[in-house]
Amino acid sequence: MNDKDWEKAWRFSNIVTGWFAPIGILARLLVRKGMRQLLNNLHIQKPSILELGAGTGLDSEWLVKKFGGKALLVDNCDYIISKSKKYFRRKKLDIAILNSNVEDVKFKNRYDLVYSVGLLEHFYGGDLYKIFKKHMNASKKTGYVMIFVPNDKWIYRCY
């Protein structure tokens, strides 16, 4: 999708989550439950985090609060980046935002944790493989990669 399409999607999402806030909250809780299940036994402390296709960046905020460390959020939708920058300006967290297309980032072995939520399903064939490789390449050799994609659960479909 291009930037205008993403802006429309984020504006619509803001309206829907405003009307049905409990569904959005529950969806976030389910994603974070999955993150906890994956990360709790890893004993990571103060990780460097890269979120690809970050959107609001709220999951990275949660990760930084839970584990410490710092996060870089990468997204290319001007609308959501503007909203996220305003939101994070008020926070006392080490979270930076990079306005870039995920396909253009070139990080090598740099992050302890690289992840995305709802990103990979927007790519197909060779492009999908390239985005998957972006996750792997950005991770340190001792780092971790988490990828969350849509599923058939009713809560995800509602969200």
C-alpha positions in Angstrom: 0.0 0.0 0.0 1.2 3.5 -0.6 1.4 6.3 2.0 -2.1 7.7 1.2 -3.7 4.2 1.6 -1.9 3.7 4.9 -3.1 7.1 6.1 -6.7 6.2 5.2 -6.3 2.8 7.0 -4.9 4.5 10.2 -7.6 7.2 10.2 -10.2 4.5 9.9 -8.5 2.4 12.6 -8.6 5.4 14.9 -12.3 5.8 14.4 -13.1 2.2 14.8 -10.9 1.7 17.9 -12.5 4.9 19.4 -16.0 3.3 19.0 -14.9 -0.2 20.0 -12.0 0.5 22.4 -12.3 -2.8 24.3 -11.6 -4.8 21.1 -8.4 -2.8 20.4 -7.3 -3.2 24.0 -8.0 -6.9 23.9 -6.1 -7.3 20.7 -3.1 -5.5 22.1 -3.2 -7.7 25.2 -3.2 -10.8 23.1 -0.2 -9.7 21.1 1.6 -8.9 24.3 0.7 -12.2 25.8 2.4 -13.8 22.8 5.4 -11.6 23.3 5.6 -12.5 27.0 5.4 -16.2 26.2 8.3 -15.9 23.7 10.5 -13.5 25.8 10.0 -14.3 29.5 12.4 -17.3 29.4 15.1 -15.5 27.5 16.2 -13.2 30.3 16.9 -10.3 28.1 17.8 -7.0 29.8 18.0 -3.6 28.3 17.8 -4.8 24.7 18.2 -2.7 21.6 14.8 -3.2 19.8 13.9 -2.6 16.2 10.2 -2.6 15.2 9.6 -2.8 11.5 6.3 -1.4 10.2 5.8 0.1 13.7 2.6 2.0 13.2 1.8 3.5 16.6 4.8 1.9 18.3 2.8 1.0 21.4 4.2 -2.5 21.5 7.7 -1.2 21.5 6.7 1.2 24.3 5.5 -1.9 26.3 8.7 -3.8 25.6 10.9 -0.9 26.7 8.9 -0.5 29.9 9.1 -4.2 30.6 12.7 -4.9 29.7 14.4 -1.5 29.6 16.7 -0.7 26.7 15.9 1.4 23.7 13.8 1.0 20.5 13.9 2.3 17.0 10.5 2.3 15.2 10.5 2.2 11.4 7.4 3.2 9.4 6.8 5.2 6.3 3.3 6.5 6.9 3.6 10.3 7.6 0.3 10.4 9.4 1.0 7.7 12.0 4.6 8.9 12.4 3.4 12.3 13.2 0.9 10.9 15.8 3.6 8.6 17.3 6.2 11.5 17.6 3.7 13.6 19.5 2.9 10.7 21.8 6.5 9.7 22.5 7.6 13.3 23.0 5.7 13.2 26.3 7.3 9.9 27.4 10.6 9.5 29.1 11.6 6.5 27.1 14.5 5.9 24.7 12.4 5.4 21.6 13.3 6.9 18.2 11.3 6.9 15.0 12.7 6.5 11.5 10.5 7.6 8.6 11.6 5.0 6.0 10.2 2.3 3.9 11.0 -1.1 5.6 12.3 -2.3 2.3 15.0 0.4 2.3 16.5 -0.1 5.8 19.9 -1.8 5.8 20.8 -2.8 9.4 23.3 -5.6 9.9 23.7 -7.5 13.2 22.7 -4.5 15.2 19.6 -5.3 17.4 19.0 -7.7 20.3 15.3 -7.9 19.3 13.8 -7.3 15.9 10.1 -7.7 15.4 6.9 -6.8 13.5 3.2 -7.1 14.2 1.0 -7.2 11.1 3.7 -6.4 8.5 4.6 -9.6 6.6 1.1 -10.2 5.3 1.4 -7.1 3.1 4.1 -8.7 1.0 4.2 -11.7 -1.4 6.7 -13.9 -3.2 10.2 -12.5 -3.3 9.2 -9.3 -1.5 8.0 -11.4 1.4 11.3 -13.2 1.6 13.2 -9.9 1.5 11.2 -8.5 4.4 11.7 -11.7 6.4 15.5 -11.4 5.7 15.4 -7.7 6.9 14.3 -9.0 10.3 17.1 -11.6 10.3 19.8 -9.3 9.0 19.1 -6.6 11.5 19.3 -9.0 14.5 22.6 -9.6 16.2 23.9 -13.1 16.0 22.8 -13.6 19.6 19.6 -11.7 19.0 16.0 -12.7 18.5 13.3 -12.2 15.9 9.6 -12.1 16.5 7.0 -11.9 13.7 3.3 -11.7 14.4 0.8 -12.1 11.5 -3.0 -12.2 11.4 -4.8 -15.3 12.3 -8.4 -16.5 12.2 -9.2 -15.6 15.8 -12.3 -13.4 15.9 -10.6 -10.8 18.0 -7.9 -10.2 15.4 -10.5 -10.0 12.6 -12.5 -7.4 14.6 -9.4 -5.4 15.3 
